[in-house]
């Protein structure tokens, strides 16, 4: 049977179409999760537990950066005074499952975005589909960039601070595996989603909810929010907060440019059709 035109589809038809895309996206996540499940030595020993080791590349890089900038050596990591343990019978197996699913989602993200785009694109005009052709590449690139930033910057800073923080010499830090995984997962996924800010602003501008003037007017408010977020997810020192805040501020400025570009294109099309 021929596929119905978008304008002829009922609400239930749209739900059925969405269901098909969700199933495909879920199957892609499960496929990559299965690969991650099999490769547990690489996933856990090298990737997941990497930031908990002194040999992690970020620690040397941050220490050299602080010395180059002439600031104190607060970014230099001297030890990891904690151990990671599993205190429940099914703790390691459960962690294995959920870490694999998380890896599956990260790796399958471009295909997930592609399925979302396949569902939305039939409702767009042909010229809108052409101008949005790079959506999947842009969204995926920003997401992966954010995940890498969270993994190589936010995770090491947070793990080092929380792992070395002590209220008494009588207390030794032994962290649950689930707690450690939650920190790594939250840092990487949250950072990946934050880096989608330009894409979000693009669509909000397209539907008229955001304008460049609004973004410029609230730039100071946005800067305060960024600094607060940086203070929450990083150790309480200025250098760490600046390192996290700079990329987000750059993304905000890029979002202003994108919003301006969208409105300019819309005005140009309006003139052409008038």
C-alpha positions as CSV (number, residue, x, y, z in Angstrom):
1,X,0.0,0.0,0.0
2,X,1.3,3.4,-0.9
3,X,2.5,5.6,1.9
4,X,0.0,8.3,2.9
5,X,0.8,12.0,2.3
6,X,1.7,13.8,5.6
7,X,-1.4,16.1,5.3
8,X,-3.7,13.1,4.8
9,X,-2.4,11.2,7.9
10,X,-4.6,11.1,11.0
11,X,-3.3,11.4,14.6
12,X,-3.2,7.6,14.9
13,X,-1.3,7.4,11.7
14,X,1.3,9.9,13.1
15,X,1.5,7.8,16.3
16,X,2.1,4.6,14.2
17,X,4.8,6.4,12.2
18,X,6.5,7.6,15.4
19,X,6.3,4.1,16.9
20,X,8.2,2.7,13.9
21,X,11.0,5.3,14.3
22,X,11.2,4.7,18.0
23,X,11.5,1.0,17.5
24,X,14.3,1.4,15.0
25,X,16.1,3.9,17.3
26,X,15.8,1.5,20.2
27,X,17.0,-1.5,18.2
28,X,20.1,0.5,17.2
29,X,20.8,1.4,20.8
30,X,20.4,-2.3,21.9
31,X,22.7,-3.4,19.0
32,X,25.6,-1.1,20.1
33,X,24.8,-1.9,23.8
34,X,25.4,-5.6,23.0
35,X,28.8,-4.8,21.5
36,X,29.7,-2.7,24.6
37,X,28.5,-5.5,26.8
38,X,30.8,-8.0,25.1
39,X,33.8,-5.5,25.2
40,X,33.6,-5.0,28.9
41,X,37.3,-4.9,29.5
42,X,37.7,-1.9,27.1
43,X,34.5,-0.2,28.4
44,X,35.3,-0.5,32.1
45,X,39.1,-0.8,32.5
46,X,40.1,1.7,29.9
47,X,37.2,4.1,29.4
48,X,34.9,4.1,32.4
49,X,37.6,3.8,35.1
50,X,40.2,5.9,33.2
51,X,39.5,9.1,35.1
52,X,40.0,7.3,38.4
53,X,43.7,6.6,37.5
54,X,46.7,8.8,37.9
55,X,47.8,7.9,34.3
56,X,44.7,9.6,32.8
57,X,45.8,12.0,30.1
58,X,43.8,15.0,31.4
59,X,45.6,15.2,34.8
60,X,49.0,15.9,33.2
61,X,47.4,18.3,30.7
62,X,45.6,20.3,33.3
63,X,48.7,20.5,35.5
64,X,50.8,21.8,32.7
65,X,48.1,24.3,31.8
66,X,48.0,25.7,35.3
67,X,51.8,26.1,35.3
68,X,51.8,27.7,31.9
69,X,49.2,30.3,33.0
70,X,51.1,31.0,36.1
71,X,48.3,30.1,38.5
72,X,48.5,27.9,41.5
73,X,48.8,24.1,41.1
74,X,45.3,23.3,42.2
75,X,44.8,21.5,38.9
76,X,47.7,19.2,39.5
77,X,46.6,15.8,40.7
78,X,49.0,14.1,43.1
79,X,47.0,11.1,44.3
80,X,43.7,9.3,44.2
81,X,42.9,8.6,47.8
82,X,39.9,6.4,47.3
83,X,38.8,2.9,46.1
84,X,35.8,1.9,44.1
85,X,33.8,-1.1,45.4
86,X,30.6,-3.0,44.8
87,X,28.7,-3.8,47.9
88,X,25.6,-5.6,46.5
89,X,25.4,-9.1,45.1
90,X,24.1,-8.0,41.7
91,X,26.0,-4.7,41.7
92,X,28.6,-5.4,39.1
93,X,26.2,-7.2,36.7
94,X,23.6,-4.4,37.0
95,X,26.4,-1.8,36.4
96,X,27.5,-3.9,33.4
97,X,24.0,-3.7,31.9
98,X,23.3,0.0,32.4
99,X,26.8,1.1,31.3
100,X,26.4,-0.9,28.1
101,X,23.0,0.8,27.5
102,X,24.6,4.2,28.1
103,X,27.4,3.4,25.6
104,X,24.8,2.1,23.2
105,X,22.9,5.4,23.3
106,X,26.0,7.5,22.9
107,X,27.3,5.5,19.9
108,X,23.9,5.2,18.3
109,X,23.1,8.9,18.8
110,X,23.5,9.9,15.1
111,X,21.0,7.1,14.0
112,X,18.6,8.2,16.8
113,X,18.7,11.7,15.6
114,X,18.2,10.5,12.0
115,X,15.1,8.6,13.0
116,X,13.8,11.8,14.7
117,X,14.6,13.7,11.6
118,X,12.8,11.2,9.4
119,X,9.7,11.6,11.5
120,X,9.8,15.5,11.4
121,X,11.0,16.2,7.9
122,X,7.9,15.2,5.9
123,X,6.1,18.1,7.7
124,X,8.6,20.6,6.4
125,X,8.7,22.5,3.1
126,X,11.2,21.4,0.5
127,X,13.3,24.5,1.0
128,X,13.3,24.0,4.8
129,X,14.5,20.4,4.3
130,X,17.4,21.6,2.0
131,X,18.5,24.3,4.5
132,X,18.4,21.7,7.3
133,X,20.3,19.1,5.4
134,X,23.3,19.3,7.8
135,X,21.1,18.8,10.9
136,X,22.1,15.2,11.7
137,X,25.8,15.9,11.2
138,X,25.7,19.1,13.3
139,X,23.7,17.7,16.1
140,X,25.8,14.5,16.3
141,X,29.1,16.5,16.2
142,X,28.0,18.8,18.9
143,X,26.8,15.9,21.1
144,X,30.0,13.9,20.7
145,X,32.0,17.1,21.4
146,X,30.0,17.6,24.5
147,X,30.5,14.0,25.6
148,X,34.2,14.3,25.1
149,X,34.4,17.5,27.0
150,X,32.4,16.0,29.9
151,X,34.6,12.9,29.9
152,X,38.0,14.6,29.6
153,X,37.3,17.8,31.6
154,X,34.3,17.7,33.9
155,X,34.7,14.1,35.1
156,X,38.4,14.3,36.1
157,X,37.9,17.6,37.9
158,X,34.8,16.3,39.8
159,X,36.3,12.9,40.6
160,X,39.6,14.4,41.9
161,X,37.8,16.9,44.0
162,X,35.2,14.6,45.5
163,X,37.6,11.7,45.8
164,X,40.1,13.7,47.8
165,X,37.6,15.7,49.8
166,X,37.7,14.8,53.5
167,X,36.0,16.1,56.6
168,X,38.3,14.0,58.9
169,X,41.5,12.0,58.7
170,X,39.6,9.2,60.4
171,X,37.3,8.7,57.4
172,X,38.5,6.8,54.3
173,X,36.8,7.2,51.0
174,X,35.4,4.0,49.5
175,X,32.9,4.8,46.8
176,X,30.2,2.5,45.5
177,X,30.5,1.5,41.9
178,X,27.0,2.8,41.2
179,X,27.9,6.2,42.6
180,X,31.0,6.5,40.5
181,X,29.2,5.4,37.3
182,X,26.4,7.9,38.0
183,X,28.9,10.8,38.2
184,X,30.6,9.8,35.0
185,X,27.3,9.2,33.2
186,X,25.7,12.5,34.4
187,X,28.8,14.5,33.5
188,X,29.1,13.1,30.0
189,X,25.5,13.0,29.0
190,X,24.6,16.3,30.5
191,X,27.6,17.9,28.8
192,X,26.6,16.3,25.5
193,X,23.0,17.7,25.8
194,X,24.3,21.2,26.8
195,X,26.4,21.3,23.7
196,X,23.1,20.9,21.7
197,X,22.3,24.5,22.6
198,X,22.8,25.9,19.1
199,X,20.5,23.3,17.6
200,X,17.8,24.0,20.2
201,X,18.1,27.8,19.6
202,X,17.8,27.1,15.8
203,X,14.5,25.4,16.2
204,X,13.2,27.8,18.8
205,X,14.0,30.7,16.4
206,X,12.3,28.9,13.6
207,X,9.0,28.7,15.5
208,X,9.3,32.2,16.8
209,X,10.0,31.6,20.5
210,X,13.5,33.1,20.5
211,X,15.1,36.1,18.8
212,X,18.7,37.4,18.6
213,X,17.6,40.5,20.5
214,X,16.2,38.3,23.3
215,X,19.4,36.4,23.5
216,X,21.6,39.6,23.5
217,X,19.3,41.2,26.1
218,X,19.6,38.3,28.4
219,X,23.4,37.7,27.8
220,X,24.3,38.8,31.4
221,X,21.6,36.5,32.9
222,X,22.9,33.6,30.8
223,X,26.5,34.3,31.9
224,X,25.4,34.1,35.6
225,X,23.5,30.9,34.9
226,X,26.6,29.4,33.2
227,X,28.8,30.3,36.1
228,X,26.4,28.8,38.6
229,X,26.2,25.6,36.6
230,X,30.0,25.6,36.3
231,X,30.3,26.0,40.1
232,X,27.9,23.1,40.7
233,X,29.5,20.6,38.4
234,X,33.2,21.5,39.1
235,X,35.5,21.8,42.1
236,X,35.1,25.1,44.0
237,X,38.1,26.9,42.4
238,X,38.0,29.7,39.8
239,X,40.3,27.9,37.3
240,X,38.0,24.9,37.0
241,X,34.9,27.0,36.7
242,X,36.5,29.1,33.9
243,X,37.5,25.9,32.0
244,X,33.9,24.6,32.0
245,X,32.3,28.0,31.5
246,X,34.2,29.1,28.4
247,X,32.8,26.5,26.0
248,X,29.3,27.1,27.1
249,X,29.7,30.9,26.7
250,X,31.1,30.3,23.2
251,X,28.1,28.1,22.4
252,X,25.7,30.8,23.6
253,X,27.4,33.4,21.3
254,X,27.2,30.9,18.4
255,X,23.5,30.5,19.2
256,X,23.0,34.2,18.8
257,X,24.6,34.1,15.4
258,X,22.5,31.1,14.4
259,X,19.3,32.8,15.5
260,X,20.2,36.0,13.6
261,X,20.9,33.9,10.5
262,X,17.6,32.1,10.7
263,X,15.6,35.3,10.9
264,X,17.6,36.8,8.0
265,X,16.8,33.8,5.8
266,X,13.1,34.0,6.8
267,X,13.0,37.7,5.9
268,X,14.7,36.9,2.6
269,X,12.1,34.2,1.7
270,X,9.3,36.5,2.7
271,X,10.5,39.2,0.3
272,X,10.9,36.6,-2.5
273,X,7.3,35.4,-2.1
274,X,5.8,38.8,-1.7
